[in-house]
Amino acid sequence: MKRIVVINGHPNQESFNSVLAETYIEAAQKTGAEVRYIPIGQLDFDPNLRFGYQRRMELEPDLRQALEDINWSEHQVWIHPIWWLGMPAIMKGFFDRAFLPGIMFKRSKEGQSTGLLLGKTGRIIATAGDMSFEIYSDIYSSSGLVQLQQGILEYCGVASIQHTFIGPLQELDDEDRKKYLKSISDMALEDGM
């Protein structure tokens, strides 16, 4: 039985991102996969890494549970909107506070970093309100995707990361949304096997 964690980085639980997360979870569970859900916007934690890496802040219970769920998983699904070419502030704050040295990666005395999420796979599903993937990739070099995939997940050891871009959302009609939800469901069925 596959262990999957779905992490929703949208702060609004009534967003299309939440619908995508629910659709994915429902489909993955049909394969027999065990799924845990982390709605970052609903967690109770201070997103500000107040002292940088100079002094460790105590992890709140919600962050400790989220880290447990991420470590428990074999496959991670990160769903988030693209705001200002990257992730929402609450999602960035989640990474700042939870993905710390000694927790998600370690450094040798020589300064070499090793990710601690080795053996895990990932999927990124990003949405954009008014931007197509062509504009995001050609003009903005997929900056937020590079940050999340390479700068965070791969750095921490996650491999075989697939990504999906949905947008521009403001141009989608009901039929388009249904097609995207069907494709998300298909992805979940594939991931859950």
N, C-alpha and C positions, 0 to 999 in steps of 0.2 A: 504494500500500500504506500503510495507516494505521499510525502509530507510537503505541503505547499503553504507558504505564507503570502497573503495579498496585503500590500501596503498602499493605502490611499493617501496621497499627499495633498488633496484638495481640502481646504478648511471648511467648506460648506457641505454638510452631509446630504443636502438635497440637490447636489450638482449632478451633471451627466457623468462625471467621473465616478460618483457613487453608484450610479446605475451600471456603469461598466464593471465595477468591482463586484456588485451583486450578481451580475450576469456570469462573470467568470467563476465566481465561487459556486454558484448553483450548478454550472456545467461540470466543473472539476469534481464536485462531490458525486456526480452521477457515475464517474469512472471508478469510484471507490476511494479516491484520494481523500486524505485527511487535510482539512484546510483551516487555517487560523487567519484572522483578519485584524489588521492594525489600521484604524482610521486616525491618522496623525492629528488631524484637527480636533479630535475629541479627547485626546490625551491631556492629562493634567501635568504640565511640566514647564519650567522656565526655559525658553528657547535660546536665551542669551548665555553664551559661554563666557561668563564674567571675568575670568582670570586667564583666559587663553589656556595654554598648557602648563602654566606656571604653578597652578594650584588646582587640585581636583575638586569639583563640586559634587556633593552627594547626589546620586541618581535617585530621582523620584520613583515611587512604585510603578507608575505607568511605563517609565523608560526601562526599568528592570524587566518588566513583563514583556515588553516589545523585544528587548534583546534576547530574552529566553526563547521567544517565538521565532526570531530570525535564526538563532543558532540551532533550534530544533528542526527547522525546515531543510529540505533538500533542494527546493526550487523557490525562488523569490519572484513575485510579480509586483512591480512598482508602477502605480498609476498616478499621473499628476497632470495638471494643466501647465502650459508654458506661459509664464507671466514675465514680462521684461526679458525675454529670451532664455529664461531659466525656470527654476522651480519656485513655488510659493515660499515666503519667508518662514512659515511654520515648519515646512519640510526641511529647509536648510538648517533651521535651528535644531531639528531632530538629529540631523547628521552631526552638527557641531557638538551637541551634548552627549550623544550616545555612541558614535563611531570614534572611540578614543584609542590612543595608544594603550596596548595591553589588553584591550577588549576586542577590537576588530583588526588590529595589526600590531606588529611588534617591530622594534628597531634593534639591530645589533649594535655592538660597540663601535663598529666601523661605519654605522649610519645606514646600513642596508635595511630596507623594510620588507617584511613578509606578511601577507594577508592571512588572517585567521579564519576566513570563510572558505577555505579550500574545499573542493569537492562539491560545491553548490553551484547551481545554474540560475540564470535569471532571465527575466523578460521585462521590458520597459514599454509602457503604453502611455504616450503623451498626447494631449489634446491642445489645440490652439483655436482661439475664438475667431481670429481674422487673418490667419496666415496659412498658406499652403506649405507642404513639405518642400516644394521646389524653392520657394523663397527662403525658408528656414535653412535649407542646406546650402543653396547657392550663394545667397547674400550674407547669411549669418553663420555659415560653417557649422550648423547644428550645435551651437555653443553649449546649450543646456544639456543636450544628449551627451556630448563629450565630457562635460563635468560629471554627470551622474554615472555614465557607463565606465569611462576610463579613470577619471579622477577620484571616484569613490568606490564603486562596486568592484571593478577589476583590481584596483589597488588593494582592496581588502580580500581578494582571492576568489571572487565570484567569476565563473567562466561561462562560455557558451551563451552569451547574452544576446537575445533577439530583441528587436524593437519595432514598434508600430506607432505611426503618427496618424492622428485623426484630426482633420481640419481642412479648411476653416469651418468651425462649428456653426457660425452664424449663417452659412450658406446651405446647411443641411436641412432637408425637409424630413417629414416623418418616415418616408420610405428609405431615405439615406441612413437615418439613425437605426432603423430595423436591420439594414444590411450590415452596418458596423457591429451591432449587437450580435448578429449571427456569426460574424467573423471572430468576435471575442469568444463566443461560446465554442466555436470550432477550435480555437487556440487552446482553450482550457481542456477540451476533450483530448487534444494531442498531448498537452503537458501532463495530464493526469495518468496517462498510460505508462 
